[in-house]
Amino acid sequence: MSLKTGSAGEVFGAFLKLGLTSFGGPIAHLGYFRDEFVTRRGWFDDKAYGDLVALCQFLPGPASSQVGFAIGLMRAGPLGAAAAWVGFTLPSAILMVAVALGAAALDGDLAQGILHGLKLVAVAVVAQAVLGMAKSLTPDRARAGIAVLAVFAMVAFGGVLGQVAAIVVGAALGLALCQEKGNGAVAEAQAPVSRGFGIFALLLFVGLLVVLPLLAGVNPALALFDAFYRAGALVFGGGHVVLPLLEAGTVGQGWLSESTFLAGYGAAQAMPGPLFTFAAYLGAASSVPPNGLLGATIALVAIFLPGILILLAALPFWHGLRGNLFAQAAMRGANAAVVGVLALALYDPVFTSAVLSPLDFALALAGLVALVSWKLPPLWVVAALAGIGGVIGVL
């Protein structure tokens, strides 16, 4: 498809809305993104969007934020990329800093009920994404079978390794089963990143990973930046996977207590947007300067930077590979595997952590019908289920 040029303001507005309403973690975010940019705005088709998702599953860092960054980059260039990141990240970052500074609390039956309602929203959103992507990306027996095998690969290996294994197996099977005749042309959804800049981004990614530990002893700000940069650089899958690294880099360093860490983690579950904004809380709550707003800013930039650098390194080469017929076949298989990965994530952790009773199932199903059949805006569904959850919580 031809990707039309937009403005950074347009991108910022779209992602600010998502940053305010995208509850449920990275898998749910991908569902929100698909609904907004494939279904509603038509900036991408499912194939181009599936390509981006598959690429970001391979890379370290927060996958949903990387997908959002790439969408902004392709829509409106570097300013669009920055606008997408700021719009999607800022709301939850501000809220997490407020929690760290003692301006908010998430206690009581009402707050817990609202949180549970938001988890049910995530069930509906992810189910909608699985249904929509399955229709587009698994249209034949071969790709439907690959999606099922991807689920088995996830079950066999588990965790982030399972995600990577599923996509690798899907790509390999795509080479064997999904080749189609064609001229090798691909949609013009190329990111405006040169190969030279991609190589520079890769060198910077590796260089910071090597040099920062050597400079960490120079001053506390560099030590803080190093701890969060390493956490962002060494984790695949993002979200909850980064928590052990963050705990080791903060609690393990004596910068804050275990109870403070866990309190922030609990609050992060109620926030929209990327879970990586938990870093803003940790930077603000640190007992060792820099802390407060400066510490939050350093931690937030540091944890997202490696994922952005490695994405910029991969994008210019990724587009060229997609133009190859064999690469296209591999991508068909990989995209089908992404459907399987999302399907299993719909069950665990999204469904298992949210649907605890028949009433929960009924509410999640109602949310899915509202999104799929009634075509209601996601914000309406978020507000309705959060409100119902809050009422149930106090009864």
N, C-alpha and C positions, 0 to 999 in steps of 0.2 A: 504494500500500500504506500501511497505517497504521504509523507508526514508534513503537514502544514506548519508554517512558522507561527509561533505565538509570542506573547510578551512575557517578561518576567513577572509583571503584575498579575497577569492572568494565572500564571503558574502558582504564584504565592497565594492567591485567593483560593485556588482549588486545594492546595496542600494545607493551608491554614484550617479550612473546614475539616479536612481529614485529621489534622492534628488535634482538633477539638472533639472529634466524634469516633475515632478509630480505636475502639476498645478490643481487647482479646488477644493481644500478642502478635508476633510476626506472621503466623499463618493466617490469622483473621485479617491482618493488614493487607495481605496479598489479595484477599477477597474484596476488601473495600476498594483497593486500587483498580482491580479489574472492573468492578461495577462503575467506578467513576470515569476511568479513562478508556475503557474498551466499550462498555455498554452505553454509558450516558453521553460522553463527549466525543467518542469515536476517534481519539488521537492515535490509537493502535488497533490492530485486529488481534485475535486470540493467538495467532501464530507468532507475531512480533512480540507480544507480551509474554508468551510462553518461553520464547528465546531468552528474554531478559531474566525471567525467573530462574531458568535452568542455569544460566551463567552465574548468577549471584549465589545459587546453591553451592557452586564449586568453590567460591572465594571465601576467605576469612572475613569476618565482620558481620554487621547486622544486615541480613539479607533484605528485609523489607525496606530499610532506609536506603540501601544501595539501589534497589529497584526504583524507589522514588527519586533519588538523585539522578539516575540515568534518564528517567522520564522527563525531568526538568531540563536536563542537558540537551536531549534530543528535540524538545519542544522550543526552547528559547536560548540555547547556548549556555555559556558559563554562568551568566546572570540568572538564567532559569534554573540551573542546577543549584546555585546558592539559595535561590528563592524557595525551591522545593524543600531543601534541607531545613532552612530556617522555619518555614511555615509548618512543616510536619513535626519538628523537634521542639520548637519554642514553648507551646502551651504546656506540655508535660514537664519540661525543664523548669519553667517558672513555678509550677505547682510543687515539684519536688524540692526546690530551694525553699519555698514557703514552709513545707513540712520540716525541713532541716532547721529552719530558723524559729520553729515553734508556732507558726501562724496557722496551722491546720492540724486536724486530728481525724483519725478514722476509727472511732470507737462507737459502740452502741448498736442496738438492734436495727435502727433505721439505716445507718451507714452500711452495715453488713448485708442488709436486705437489698440495698441498691447495688452493692458490689455483685451480689449473686444474680441480680437481674441483668447486669452487664455481661456476666459470663454466659447467660442464656442468649444474649444478642450475638455473642461470638459463635455459638453453635449455629444459629440461623445464617450468619454471614458466611462462615466457612462451608456450610452445606450448599449454599447458593453458588459459591465459587467452584466447588467440586462438580456440581451439576453442569454449570455453564462451560467449564473447561473440558469436561468429559465429552460434551456434545461436539466441541470444536476440535479437540486434540486426540480423541480416540474414536474416529468415525468408522473404523473397520475392525475386523476380528483380530488382526495382527496387533494393532495398537491397543485394543482393549485387553488382549492377553498380556502385553507388556506392562500395562498398568497394574494388572493383578499380580504379576511376578514381582513388580516393584514393591508391592505390599509385603509379599513373602520375604523379599530381601531386607526390608525394614524390620520385620519381625525377627529374622535370623540374626542380624548384626546389631540392631538397636541403635538408638541415639544418632549422633551426627555421622558416625561411620556408616550406619544403615542408610542415611540419606544419600551420601556420596556413592555407596555401593549400588543403590537402586538406580541412580541416574547413569552411572557407568555401565551397568548391565543393560539398561534401557537403550543407551547409545549403541552398544555393541549389537544388540538384537535389531535395532533400527537399520544398521548397515546391512544385515542379512535379509530383513523382512520388509523394509519400508522404502526401497528404492523405487522411484517413479521417473518416467521419461520427462525431460524438460531441457531448458537451455541454461540452467544454472542461475537464472536471475533471482534476485531476492528483493523483498520490499525495501524501499529507500527510507530506512529508519536509522541511518547511520549517525552515530554520535560525532560531533565536530571535534574530534581529537586526532591529531596526527600520530603516526607511528613513532616519530622522534619524541614527541611529548609523552607517549605511552612508555617508552623506554626510560625517559627521565623520571616519570612517576614511580616506575618499578625500582630504579636505583635509589630514589629518595625513601621509598618504603623500607627497603633492606638496610639502607644506611642509617636511618633513624633507629631501627631495631638493634643495630650493632653499637651505635655510638652513644645512644641515650643512657644505657646502664653505666658507661664509663664516666658520664658527666653527672650522674645522679647525686654524687657526693658534693658537688660544687655548691648547690644551694637547694633549699626545700622545694622551690617551684619546679626545678628540673626533676627532682625526685618524684614529685607528684605527677608530672607529665609522663615520666618514664613508666610509672606503675600502670597508668591508665592506657598509655599507648600499647604496651605489651599485652594487656588484657584484650584490647580490640584487635591486635594483630594475630594473636595465637588461638583465637576461638573460631570454630566453624559452626554456623547455624544461628549464632546470635542469641538474643533473648536470655532465657534462663541458663543457657550453657555457660555464659560468661560469669555467673555468680561465684563459683569456686575461685576463679582467678581474681575477682574483685575482693573477695574476702581475704585471700592470702596477701594481696597487695595493700590492704588497708588495715584490717584487724590484725593481721600478722605482723604489720609494721608498728603496731601500737598507736595508730592514728585515731582510732575510735574503738569503742567497746563492741563486743558481740551483740549486746542488747540493742545498741543504737543501730548497728548494721541491720539486724532483723526487723526492727521497727520501720526502717526505711524501705526494706524489701516488701513488707506487708502493705505499706502505703502505695508502693509502685504498682501493685496489682489493681488498684482502683483508677489508675491514670490512663488516659488515652495516649496514643502515639507510641514511640519505641521504648522498650524497657531499658535500653541503654541510657536513657536520661536518669536512671538511678545513679549514674556517675555524678550528676550535678548535686544530688543529695549528699553523696559521700564526700565530694570536694568541699561543700559548704559546711558539713557537720564535723569535719576533721578538727581534732583538738590541737593540731600543729599547723601554724601558718605555712603557706597561704591557705586560708579557709574563707568562709563567708562567700560573697559574690565572686571574688577573684578566684578562690579555690574551685568554686562550681564551674566557672568559665574554663579554667585550665583543664579540669577533669573532663568536661563535656567535649571540648575540642579534641583532646588527646585520644579519647576512646573511639571517636568517629573517624579521625583522620586516617588511620591505616586502611580501613575498609574503603574509603573514598579513593586513596592512592592506588590500591590494588585494582579497583574497578577501572580507573582511568588507564592503568597499564594494560588491562585486558581488552577494553572496548574496541580500539582500532584494529586489533588482530582478529577479534571475534567476528566482526562484520565480514572480513575477507574470507574467513573459513565458512561462513554461512552461504557464500556464493558458490561453493564447491558442491557438486551433486552428491558426493559421498558424505560430505559434512551435513548436507540437507537431510539425507537419510538418517544419519546419526541423530540429528536434532529432532526428527519426527519421533524416533524412539525415546530420546531424552525427554521430550515434551510429554509423551504418554506416561513416562515414569513419574514426571512431576505430578500428574493427576493421581497416581497411586500414592505418592508421598503425602499429598494433601488429603486424600481419602483416609489414610491411616491416622493422620494428625487430627482429622475430624473426630475420630473415635477416641484417641488418646494423644494429648491430654484434654482436648476441647470438650468432648461429650462427657467423658468420665468425671471430669472435675466440676461440671456444671449441672448435669442432669442427675439429680439425686432422688427424684420421686416422680410418680406419674404426672403430677401437676407441672413439674419442671419440663417434662417431655412435651406436654400439651402447649405450654407457653413457647417453647423453642420452635415447635411445629407451626404455631400461629405466626411467629416472627418470620419463619421461612416462607409461608404462604403470602404474608404481607409483602415480602420482598420480591418473590418470584411471580406470583399470580396477580397481585394487586398493584405491583410496581410502585409501592410507597417509597419515599426517600428514606435512606438508612437512618437519618437523624430522627425521623418520626418513630421508627422502630426502637432505636436506642432509648429515646425518651419514654416511650410506652412501657417497655420491659423493665427499665430502671425504676420507673414509678411504681409499677406493679410489684416489683421485688421489694421496694421500700415499704409498701403497705403490708405485704405478707410478713416482712421482717418484724413489724411492730405488733402484729396480731397475736 
